[in-house]
Amino acid sequence: MAITPLMPVYPRCGFRPVRGEGCYLISEDGTRALDFASGIAVNALGHGHPHLVKAIADQAATLMHVSNLYGSPQGEKFAQRLVDNSFADTVFFTNSGAEAVECAIKAARRYHHVNGNPQRHTLITFGNAFHGRTLGTISATNQDKMRDGFEPLLPGFAYAPFNDLEAATALVNENTAGFMVEPVQGEGGIKPATQEFLKGLRALCDEQGLLLVLDEVQAGYGRTGKFFAHEHYGITPDIMAVAKGIGSGFPLGACLATEEAAKGMVIGTHGSTYGGNPLAMAAGQAVLDVLLEPGFLDTVTAKGERLRAALEQMIPNHDHIFESVRGLGLMMGVRLKFESRDFVAHCRDNHGLLTVAAGDNVVRILPPLVIDESHIAECVEKLSAAAASFQVPST
């Protein structure tokens, strides 16, 4: 059989969207589905948001790309806005989450290098983490399914169980650069860090001159009801990778850092041809316009609480399928009593509800941040109907 024109690395389903309207996707055959996947937590403003569409169209007609050889008034304005609304002093723009994480890894290593400690090159990461698909980011995870066939991997990573502060502490040695962690694991099954764990990592970094690197590619940018997920924990990182919701569908990521943590990132140490081009900056500014509207993040929190309550109320009606609900804001997971992929496919194919499978038997529910009460009700109704009609796999 001949290989397909699209390299066959995805098990693509039969749903083939060609149009989006708000919180819905419409396939080429006219099938309409409630999109509570959001392109895997990307489409924060849903589909066709007028402010974002206009900003992209206006900028595309003006100037799309010039490279980073020239001054960037667009990038400077957007970076300043992110700095003004975060812990960071400086920002590097990328095209994806994996690139943002790569920049974060380089910044962490370079920091110790310029401090005269080049032996401090190892980042401690955590079980079931997902940091991307580049060689650097798959080396930062201990998941065999992502690493198989891609050896030799990059050295410079050690792995501890997630939420196990004692195990993480025990791994620290003279080669440790710091920790890299998701405040809420996404692919790993919507698992929030405990307060003790994340605060403990921050304290350990402060005591030993290490860097705390956060991967908020999925959990950041309003998804949890705070601008960034670490705000739930009362701590700040030294370096942070973000992407997904930052462009609400436009390919965009960013690495944010304090002045101290970024001290090694000087001319010639990093770069990107496309990163931070004027079109990306226009998209990012438009998304930020909406997210930073007074009260917007409070509505995300409120909608997340209503979604959680509705899901928790539904679970006892189908307790042969559902086990529990977890997550923060509109980064929600429903844990099943069996592997979740077949149920996700059943919701999509038979009930017009788009969700995302994750580890630990979890169905991720990641709606646009602009959903209203009717979408929450429709989601729970469709989930309940799907549970009623689903054939539970035999053990």
C-alpha positions as CSV (number, residue, x, y, z in Angstrom):
1,M,0.0,0.0,0.0
2,A,1.4,3.4,-1.0
3,I,2.1,5.9,1.8
4,T,-0.5,8.7,2.1
5,P,0.4,12.3,1.0
6,L,0.0,13.4,4.6
7,M,2.6,11.4,6.5
8,P,0.6,8.8,8.4
9,V,1.7,9.6,12.0
10,Y,-1.8,10.3,13.2
11,P,-4.7,7.8,13.5
12,R,-7.1,10.4,12.0
13,C,-10.8,9.9,12.6
14,G,-13.6,10.1,10.1
15,F,-14.7,13.6,11.3
16,R,-13.4,16.1,8.7
17,P,-14.0,19.7,9.8
18,V,-14.0,22.5,7.2
19,R,-15.7,25.3,9.1
20,G,-16.0,26.6,12.7
21,E,-18.7,28.7,14.3
22,G,-18.1,29.8,17.8
23,C,-18.1,26.6,19.9
24,Y,-19.0,24.3,17.0
25,L,-17.2,22.5,14.2
26,I,-18.9,21.6,10.9
27,S,-17.5,18.7,8.8
28,E,-17.4,18.6,5.0
29,D,-20.6,16.5,5.0
30,G,-22.4,19.1,7.2
31,T,-22.2,17.2,10.5
32,R,-22.1,19.6,13.4
33,A,-20.2,18.9,16.6
34,L,-19.9,20.7,19.9
35,D,-16.2,21.4,20.2
36,F,-15.0,20.7,23.8
37,A,-11.6,19.8,22.5
38,S,-10.6,23.3,21.2
39,G,-7.8,21.9,19.1
40,I,-6.3,20.4,22.3
41,A,-6.8,23.5,24.4
42,V,-5.8,25.9,21.6
43,N,-8.9,27.7,20.4
44,A,-9.4,29.7,23.6
45,L,-11.8,32.1,21.8
46,G,-13.6,29.4,19.8
47,H,-13.9,29.6,16.0
48,G,-14.3,32.7,14.0
49,H,-14.0,35.2,16.9
50,P,-14.6,38.5,15.2
51,H,-11.9,40.5,17.1
52,L,-9.2,37.9,16.3
53,V,-10.3,37.4,12.7
54,K,-10.2,41.2,12.0
55,A,-6.8,41.6,13.7
56,I,-5.3,38.8,11.6
57,A,-6.9,40.0,8.3
58,D,-5.8,43.6,8.9
59,Q,-2.2,42.6,9.7
60,A,-2.0,40.2,6.8
61,A,-2.9,43.1,4.5
62,T,-0.2,45.2,6.1
63,L,2.8,43.2,6.9
64,M,3.1,39.4,7.6
65,H,6.8,38.6,7.9
66,V,10.2,40.4,7.8
67,S,12.5,38.1,9.9
68,N,14.2,39.0,13.2
69,L,17.0,40.9,11.4
70,Y,15.0,44.1,11.9
71,G,13.4,46.0,14.7
72,S,10.1,44.7,15.8
73,P,7.6,47.3,17.0
74,Q,4.9,44.7,17.0
75,G,7.0,42.2,19.1
76,E,8.1,44.9,21.5
77,K,4.6,46.0,22.3
78,F,3.3,42.4,22.8
79,A,6.3,41.4,24.9
80,Q,5.9,44.5,27.1
81,R,2.3,43.6,27.6
82,L,3.2,40.1,28.7
83,V,5.9,41.4,31.0
84,D,3.4,43.8,32.5
85,N,1.0,41.0,33.3
86,S,3.4,38.3,34.5
87,F,6.4,37.5,36.6
88,A,8.7,37.8,33.5
89,D,11.1,40.5,32.5
90,T,11.7,39.3,29.0
91,V,10.1,37.1,26.3
92,F,11.2,35.1,23.3
93,F,8.5,34.3,20.7
94,T,8.2,30.9,19.0
95,N,5.9,29.1,16.7
96,S,4.9,26.2,19.0
97,G,4.9,24.9,22.5
98,A,7.8,22.5,21.8
99,E,9.9,25.4,20.6
100,A,9.0,27.4,23.7
101,V,10.1,24.4,25.9
102,E,13.3,24.1,23.9
103,C,14.1,27.7,24.5
104,A,13.4,27.2,28.2
105,I,15.8,24.3,28.4
106,K,18.5,26.2,26.7
107,A,18.0,29.3,28.9
108,A,18.2,27.1,32.0
109,R,21.5,25.4,30.9
110,R,23.0,28.7,29.7
111,Y,22.2,30.4,33.0
112,H,24.5,28.0,34.9
113,H,27.1,28.1,32.1
114,V,27.5,31.9,32.4
115,N,27.6,31.6,36.2
116,G,30.6,29.4,35.9
117,N,28.8,26.1,36.7
118,P,28.6,24.3,33.3
119,Q,28.3,21.0,35.1
120,R,24.8,22.1,36.2
121,H,23.1,20.9,33.0
122,T,20.5,18.4,34.2
123,L,16.8,19.2,34.5
124,I,14.7,17.0,36.8
125,T,11.4,16.3,35.1
126,F,8.4,14.2,36.1
127,G,6.6,11.0,35.3
128,N,4.0,11.0,32.6
129,A,4.9,14.6,31.6
130,F,4.5,15.8,28.0
131,H,6.8,18.6,26.8
132,G,6.6,18.2,23.0
133,R,7.8,16.0,20.1
134,T,11.3,17.4,19.4
135,L,14.3,15.3,20.3
136,G,15.0,17.6,23.3
137,T,11.4,17.5,24.6
138,I,11.0,13.7,24.2
139,S,14.3,13.3,26.1
140,A,12.7,15.3,28.9
141,T,9.9,12.7,29.3
142,N,10.2,9.1,30.5
143,Q,7.4,7.8,28.4
144,D,8.6,4.9,26.2
145,K,5.8,5.3,23.7
146,M,7.2,8.7,22.7
147,R,10.9,7.7,22.8
148,D,10.8,4.3,21.1
149,G,13.0,4.2,18.0
150,F,14.4,7.7,18.4
151,E,17.5,6.9,20.5
152,P,20.1,8.0,21.3
153,L,18.2,10.7,23.2
154,L,19.7,13.8,24.6
155,P,21.4,13.6,28.0
156,G,20.7,16.1,30.7
157,F,17.4,14.9,32.2
158,A,16.5,12.9,35.3
159,Y,13.0,11.7,36.2
160,A,11.0,11.7,39.4
161,P,7.3,10.7,40.1
162,F,4.9,13.6,39.7
163,N,3.8,15.2,43.0
164,D,6.6,13.4,44.9
165,L,8.7,16.1,46.5
166,E,10.9,13.7,48.5
167,A,11.8,11.8,45.3
168,A,12.6,15.0,43.4
169,T,14.7,16.3,46.3
170,A,16.7,13.0,46.4
171,L,17.7,13.4,42.7
172,V,19.3,16.8,43.3
173,N,23.1,16.7,42.9
174,E,26.1,18.8,41.7
175,N,24.8,18.4,38.1
176,T,21.3,19.7,38.7
177,A,20.2,22.8,36.8
178,G,16.6,22.9,38.1
179,F,13.2,21.3,37.7
180,M,10.9,21.4,34.7
181,V,7.3,20.7,35.5
182,E,3.7,21.2,34.3
183,P,1.6,22.8,37.1
184,V,-1.3,20.7,35.7
185,Q,-0.4,17.7,33.6
186,G,-2.5,17.6,30.5
187,E,-1.6,14.6,28.4
188,G,-0.8,12.8,31.6
189,G,-4.4,12.9,32.7
190,I,-5.4,16.4,34.0
191,K,-3.4,16.1,37.2
192,P,-2.9,19.3,39.1
193,A,0.3,19.6,41.2
194,T,-0.3,19.7,44.9
195,Q,0.4,22.9,46.8
196,E,3.1,21.1,48.8
197,F,4.8,19.8,45.7
198,L,5.0,23.0,43.7
199,K,5.8,25.2,46.6
200,G,8.4,22.7,47.7
201,L,10.1,22.8,44.3
202,R,10.2,26.6,44.4
203,A,11.7,26.5,47.9
204,L,14.3,24.0,46.9
205,C,15.3,26.1,43.9
206,D,15.7,29.1,46.1
207,E,17.8,27.2,48.7
208,Q,20.2,25.6,46.2
209,G,20.5,28.2,43.4
210,L,18.4,26.1,41.0
211,L,15.9,27.2,38.4
212,L,12.2,26.4,38.4
213,V,11.0,26.0,34.8
214,L,7.3,25.7,34.2
215,D,5.6,24.2,31.1
216,E,2.3,26.0,30.9
217,V,1.8,25.2,27.2
218,Q,-1.6,23.6,28.0
219,A,-2.4,24.9,31.5
220,G,-1.6,28.6,30.9
221,Y,-3.3,31.5,29.3
222,G,-6.6,31.5,31.2
223,R,-7.3,27.8,30.8
224,T,-7.5,27.2,34.6
225,G,-9.2,30.5,35.4
226,K,-6.0,32.3,36.2
227,F,-3.9,34.0,33.5
228,F,-1.2,31.4,34.4
229,A,-1.8,28.2,36.4
230,H,1.1,28.9,38.8
231,E,-1.0,31.7,40.2
232,H,-3.1,29.1,42.0
233,Y,-0.1,28.1,44.0
234,G,1.2,31.5,45.1
235,I,4.6,31.0,43.5
236,T,6.4,32.2,40.4
237,P,8.8,30.4,38.1
238,D,12.2,31.6,36.8
239,I,11.4,30.4,33.2
240,M,8.0,29.5,31.6
241,A,6.9,28.0,28.3
242,V,3.5,28.9,26.9
243,A,1.7,28.3,23.6
244,K,-1.7,26.9,22.6
245,G,-4.2,29.5,23.8
246,I,-1.7,32.4,23.3
247,G,-2.7,32.6,19.6
248,S,-6.2,30.9,19.9
249,G,-5.4,28.9,16.7
250,F,-2.7,31.0,15.2
251,P,0.7,29.1,15.6
252,L,2.4,30.9,18.4
253,G,4.4,30.2,21.6
254,A,6.6,32.1,24.0
255,C,9.3,31.5,26.5
256,L,9.1,34.0,29.4
257,A,11.9,34.5,31.9
258,T,13.2,36.8,34.7
259,E,16.1,39.0,33.9
260,E,18.3,36.8,36.1
261,A,17.3,33.5,34.5
262,A,17.7,34.9,31.0
263,K,21.2,36.4,31.7
264,G,22.9,33.9,29.4
265,M,20.5,34.4,26.4
266,V,22.5,37.0,24.5
267,I,23.1,37.8,20.8
268,G,23.8,34.6,18.9
269,T,22.6,32.1,21.5
270,H,19.1,31.5,20.1
271,G,16.9,32.4,17.2
272,S,13.8,31.7,15.0
273,T,13.1,32.7,11.4
274,Y,9.3,33.0,11.9
275,G,9.1,33.5,15.6
276,G,7.4,36.8,16.6
277,N,6.6,37.9,13.1
278,P,4.0,40.8,12.8
279,L,1.1,38.5,11.9
280,A,1.7,36.3,15.0
281,M,2.0,39.4,17.1
282,A,-1.3,40.8,15.9
283,A,-3.0,37.5,16.7
284,G,-1.4,37.4,20.2
285,Q,-2.5,41.0,20.9
286,A,-6.1,40.3,19.9
287,V,-6.3,37.2,22.2
288,L,-4.8,39.2,25.0
289,D,-7.4,42.0,24.5
290,V,-10.1,39.5,25.3
291,L,-8.4,37.6,28.1
292,L,-7.4,40.8,30.0
293,E,-10.9,42.3,29.8
294,P,-11.9,43.1,33.4
295,G,-13.7,40.0,34.8
296,F,-13.1,37.7,31.9
297,L,-10.9,35.2,33.8
298,D,-13.5,35.3,36.6
299,T,-16.1,34.0,34.2
300,V,-13.7,31.2,33.2
301,T,-13.5,30.2,36.9
302,A,-17.3,30.4,37.3
303,K,-18.0,28.4,34.2
304,G,-15.4,25.8,35.3
305,E,-17.2,25.5,38.6
306,R,-20.6,25.0,36.9
307,L,-19.2,22.5,34.5
308,R,-17.6,20.5,37.3
309,A,-20.8,20.5,39.4
310,A,-22.8,19.3,36.4
311,L,-20.3,16.6,35.7
312,E,-20.2,15.5,39.3
313,Q,-24.0,15.4,39.4
314,M,-24.0,13.2,36.2
315,I,-21.5,10.6,37.4
316,P,-23.7,8.6,39.8
317,N,-26.1,8.0,36.9
318,H,-23.4,6.2,35.0
319,D,-21.1,4.9,37.7
320,H,-20.3,1.8,35.6
321,I,-18.3,4.2,33.3
322,F,-17.3,7.4,35.2
323,E,-15.2,7.5,38.3
324,S,-14.3,11.1,39.1
325,V,-13.8,14.6,37.9
326,R,-10.6,16.6,38.3
327,G,-8.9,19.8,37.0
328,L,-9.0,23.5,37.3
329,G,-11.1,26.1,35.5
330,L,-11.9,24.9,32.0
331,M,-9.1,22.3,32.0
332,M,-11.3,19.5,33.2
333,G,-10.8,15.7,33.1
334,V,-13.3,12.9,33.7
335,R,-11.7,9.7,34.8
336,L,-13.2,6.5,33.4
337,K,-13.1,2.9,34.8
338,F,-11.3,1.8,31.6
339,E,-9.1,3.3,28.8
340,S,-10.7,6.4,27.4
341,R,-10.0,6.4,23.7
342,D,-13.0,4.3,22.6
343,F,-15.4,6.4,24.6
344,V,-13.9,9.6,23.2
345,A,-14.6,8.2,19.7
346,H,-18.1,7.1,20.7
347,C,-18.9,10.7,21.9
348,R,-17.6,12.1,18.7
349,D,-19.1,9.7,16.2
350,N,-22.4,9.0,17.7
351,H,-23.2,12.0,19.9
352,G,-21.6,15.0,18.2
353,L,-19.3,15.9,21.2
354,L,-15.6,16.5,20.7
355,T,-13.3,15.7,23.6
356,V,-9.7,14.5,23.9
357,A,-8.3,11.3,25.4
358,A,-5.5,11.5,27.9
359,G,-3.5,9.2,30.2
360,D,-4.8,7.6,33.3
361,N,-8.2,6.7,31.6
362,V,-9.1,10.4,31.4
363,V,-11.4,12.2,28.9
364,R,-10.2,15.8,28.7
365,I,-12.9,18.4,28.5
366,L,-11.2,21.6,27.1
367,P,-13.9,23.9,25.8
368,P,-13.3,27.4,24.4
369,L,-13.1,29.9,27.2
370,V,-16.1,31.7,25.7
371,I,-18.7,29.0,26.2
372,D,-22.0,29.9,27.9
373,E,-24.5,28.0,30.0
374,S,-26.1,26.4,27.0
375,H,-22.9,24.8,25.9
376,I,-22.2,23.4,29.4
377,A,-25.7,21.9,29.4
378,E,-25.3,20.5,25.9
379,C,-21.9,18.9,26.8
380,V,-23.2,17.1,29.9
381,E,-26.4,16.0,28.1
382,K,-24.3,14.5,25.2
383,L,-21.8,12.9,27.7
384,S,-24.7,11.3,29.6
385,A,-26.3,10.1,26.3
386,A,-23.0,8.7,25.2
387,A,-22.5,6.9,28.5
388,A,-26.0,5.4,28.3
389,S,-25.4,4.0,24.8
390,F,-21.7,2.9,25.2
391,Q,-20.8,-0.8,25.3
392,V,-18.3,-1.1,28.1
393,P,-15.4,-3.2,27.1
394,S,-15.1,-6.6,28.7
395,T,-12.2,-7.1,31.1
